[in-house]
Amino acid sequence: MNGKRDAKPTVYLVDDDPAVTKAVAQLIALMGLRTESYGSAEEFLASYRGEGPGCILLDVRMPGKNGLELQQELTAAGRALPIIMITGHGDTRLAVRAMKQGAVDFLEKPFLPDELCDAVRRAIELSGAGK
């Protein structure tokens, strides 16, 4: 069955750090949301279909295609859910660039669980799931 009742928002987590991926996926599950985790931008692009409500938690610095490049590609293709950028190596210039490219938030690791949950809730609402 694939009706509106089953349309639980999905948080797509794209991060090359397995420890971050595991911890964030557990936190998202506690919020009652589905998660799909990917270790690279390329892995994400190979399976992402852009269906349903949700958001993308996207690490800025990854081997291969970085988060900003993936964000730009998704936006240009009109396939982007709201994006929350996360990074362990942030600076003001990077944050401004991500926001100008359409990110709804920019979080520096380690972030507080409440900080992440609030950002995810806002992004999910922007995707239309909050209606």
C-alpha positions as CSV (number, residue, x, y, z in Angstrom):
1,M,0.0,0.0,0.0
2,N,1.4,3.4,-1.0
3,G,-1.2,5.9,0.1
4,K,-0.8,9.2,1.9
5,R,-0.8,7.4,5.2
6,D,2.4,5.6,4.2
7,A,4.1,8.9,3.0
8,K,6.4,9.2,6.1
9,P,9.1,11.8,5.4
10,T,12.6,10.5,4.6
11,V,15.8,12.0,5.7
12,Y,18.5,11.2,3.2
13,L,21.9,11.3,5.0
14,V,24.9,11.7,2.8
15,D,28.1,11.5,4.8
16,D,31.4,9.5,4.5
17,D,31.8,9.1,8.2
18,P,30.1,5.9,9.4
19,A,30.0,7.0,13.0
20,V,28.2,10.2,12.2
21,T,25.8,8.3,9.9
22,K,25.0,5.8,12.5
23,A,24.4,8.4,15.3
24,V,22.4,10.7,13.1
25,A,20.2,7.8,11.8
26,Q,19.4,6.7,15.3
27,L,18.4,10.3,16.2
28,I,16.2,10.6,13.1
29,A,14.5,7.3,13.9
30,L,13.7,8.6,17.4
31,M,11.9,11.5,15.6
32,G,9.7,9.0,13.9
33,L,11.2,9.6,10.5
34,R,12.7,7.2,7.9
35,T,16.4,7.5,7.0
36,E,18.4,6.4,4.0
37,S,22.2,6.6,4.4
38,Y,24.8,7.0,1.7
39,G,28.6,7.1,2.1
40,S,29.2,9.3,-1.0
41,A,27.5,11.8,-3.3
42,E,27.9,9.2,-6.1
43,E,26.2,6.5,-4.1
44,F,23.3,8.8,-3.3
45,L,22.8,9.9,-6.9
46,A,22.8,6.3,-8.1
47,S,19.7,5.5,-6.0
48,Y,17.9,8.8,-5.3
49,R,14.5,9.1,-7.1
50,G,13.3,12.4,-5.6
51,E,10.0,11.0,-4.5
52,G,8.0,12.0,-1.4
53,P,8.5,14.5,1.4
54,G,11.7,14.8,3.3
55,C,15.1,16.5,3.3
56,I,18.8,15.8,2.7
57,L,21.5,16.0,5.4
58,L,24.6,16.6,3.3
59,D,28.2,16.6,4.4
60,V,30.2,19.3,2.8
61,R,33.6,17.5,2.6
62,M,33.6,14.0,1.1
63,P,35.9,12.1,-1.2
64,G,34.8,12.4,-4.9
65,K,32.0,14.9,-5.4
66,N,31.7,17.2,-2.4
67,G,28.4,18.3,-0.8
68,L,28.4,21.7,-2.5
69,E,28.8,20.1,-5.9
70,L,26.0,17.6,-5.2
71,Q,23.8,20.4,-3.9
72,Q,24.4,22.4,-7.1
73,E,23.7,19.4,-9.3
74,L,20.4,18.5,-7.6
75,T,19.3,22.1,-7.7
76,A,20.1,22.5,-11.4
77,A,18.2,19.3,-12.2
78,G,15.2,20.5,-10.1
79,R,15.4,17.4,-7.9
80,A,16.5,18.9,-4.6
81,L,14.5,18.4,-1.4
82,P,15.5,21.0,1.3
83,I,19.1,20.5,2.1
84,I,20.8,20.9,5.5
85,M,24.6,21.1,5.1
86,I,26.7,19.6,7.8
87,T,30.5,19.8,8.2
88,G,33.3,19.3,10.6
89,H,35.4,22.0,8.9
90,G,33.1,25.0,8.5
91,D,33.9,28.6,7.9
92,T,31.8,31.6,7.2
93,R,32.6,31.7,3.5
94,L,31.5,28.0,3.1
95,A,28.3,28.6,5.0
96,V,27.4,31.6,2.9
97,R,28.1,29.7,-0.3
98,A,25.9,26.8,0.8
99,M,23.1,29.1,1.9
100,K,23.3,31.1,-1.4
101,Q,23.0,27.8,-3.3
102,G,19.7,27.1,-1.4
103,A,20.6,25.2,1.8
104,V,18.0,25.7,4.5
105,D,20.6,25.4,7.3
106,F,24.3,24.9,8.0
107,L,25.4,22.9,11.0
108,E,29.0,22.4,12.3
109,K,29.9,19.0,13.8
110,P,29.6,18.2,16.5
111,F,26.1,19.6,16.6
112,L,23.6,19.3,19.4
113,P,20.8,16.8,18.9
114,D,18.1,19.5,19.4
115,E,19.9,21.7,16.9
116,L,19.7,18.9,14.3
117,C,16.1,17.9,15.1
118,D,15.0,21.6,14.8
119,A,16.7,21.9,11.4
120,V,15.2,18.6,10.2
121,R,11.7,19.6,11.3
122,R,12.0,23.0,9.4
123,A,13.3,21.3,6.3
124,I,10.5,18.7,6.4
125,E,7.9,21.4,6.6
126,L,9.5,23.2,3.6
127,S,9.3,19.9,1.6
128,G,5.5,20.0,2.1
129,A,5.2,17.3,4.6
130,G,4.1,19.7,7.4
131,K,0.9,20.5,5.6
